[in-house]
């Protein structure tokens, strides 16, 4: 499977390499939920790590912009409901 078909983040913009929307996109979320279906805590740790990386990279792209909504974007959707 190619990188584009896997809906992976394109750094430093953190847009999906396959569909171009903010990562994690819906296909990426579904894949991650499947991969981590037996360990939600590990998924949240992984996503929080990526969120910290994204915050730094997005801030470096535009020092005047404040990346807002990263918590909901990266981890909010993955919390157990």
C-alpha positions as CSV (number, residue, x, y, z in Angstrom):
1,X,0.0,0.0,0.0
2,X,1.4,3.4,-0.9
3,X,2.0,6.2,1.7
4,X,-0.8,8.3,0.1
5,X,-3.3,5.4,0.5
6,X,-2.5,5.1,4.2
7,X,-3.7,8.5,5.2
8,X,-0.6,9.5,7.0
9,X,0.4,13.0,8.2
10,X,2.4,15.2,6.0
11,X,4.8,17.0,8.2
12,X,5.2,19.9,9.0
13,X,1.7,20.9,7.9
14,X,-0.1,18.0,9.5
15,X,-2.4,17.5,6.6
16,X,-3.3,14.1,5.3
17,X,-1.0,13.0,2.5
18,X,-3.9,11.1,0.9
19,X,-6.9,13.4,1.2
20,X,-5.3,16.8,2.2
21,X,-7.5,17.5,5.2
22,X,-6.3,18.1,8.7
23,X,-4.7,14.9,10.1
24,X,-6.0,12.6,11.6
25,X,-8.6,12.4,8.9
26,X,-11.6,10.0,9.2
27,X,-9.8,7.1,7.4
28,X,-6.8,7.6,9.7
29,X,-9.0,7.6,12.8
30,X,-10.7,4.4,11.7
31,X,-7.4,2.7,11.0
32,X,-5.9,3.8,14.4
33,X,-9.0,2.7,16.3
34,X,-8.7,-0.7,14.6
35,X,-5.0,-1.0,15.3
36,X,-5.4,0.0,19.0
37,X,-8.8,-1.6,19.6
38,X,-7.4,-3.6,22.6
39,X,-5.3,-0.8,24.1
40,X,-7.0,2.6,24.1
41,X,-4.5,4.0,26.6
42,X,-1.6,3.3,24.2
43,X,-3.6,5.0,21.4
44,X,-4.0,8.1,23.6
45,X,-0.3,8.2,24.5
46,X,0.6,7.8,20.8
47,X,-1.8,10.6,19.8
48,X,-0.6,12.9,22.6
49,X,3.0,12.4,21.4
50,X,2.0,13.3,17.8
51,X,0.0,16.3,19.1
52,X,3.1,17.7,20.9
53,X,5.1,17.2,17.7
54,X,2.4,18.9,15.6
55,X,2.2,21.8,18.0
56,X,5.9,22.6,17.7
57,X,5.9,22.2,13.9
58,X,2.8,24.2,13.3
59,X,4.1,27.0,15.6
60,X,7.3,27.0,13.7
61,X,5.5,27.5,10.4
62,X,3.7,30.6,11.7
63,X,5.1,32.1,14.9
64,X,2.1,34.4,15.2
65,X,-0.6,31.7,14.9
66,X,-1.7,29.7,17.9
67,X,-2.6,26.2,16.9
68,X,-6.1,25.9,18.5
69,X,-8.1,22.7,18.8
70,X,-5.2,20.4,18.7
71,X,-6.3,18.5,21.8
72,X,-9.7,17.7,20.3
73,X,-8.2,17.1,16.9
74,X,-5.6,14.6,18.2
75,X,-7.0,13.0,21.3
76,X,-10.6,14.1,21.9
77,X,-12.1,11.8,19.4
78,X,-10.2,8.7,20.7
79,X,-11.3,8.9,24.4
80,X,-13.5,6.1,25.5
81,X,-17.2,7.2,25.4
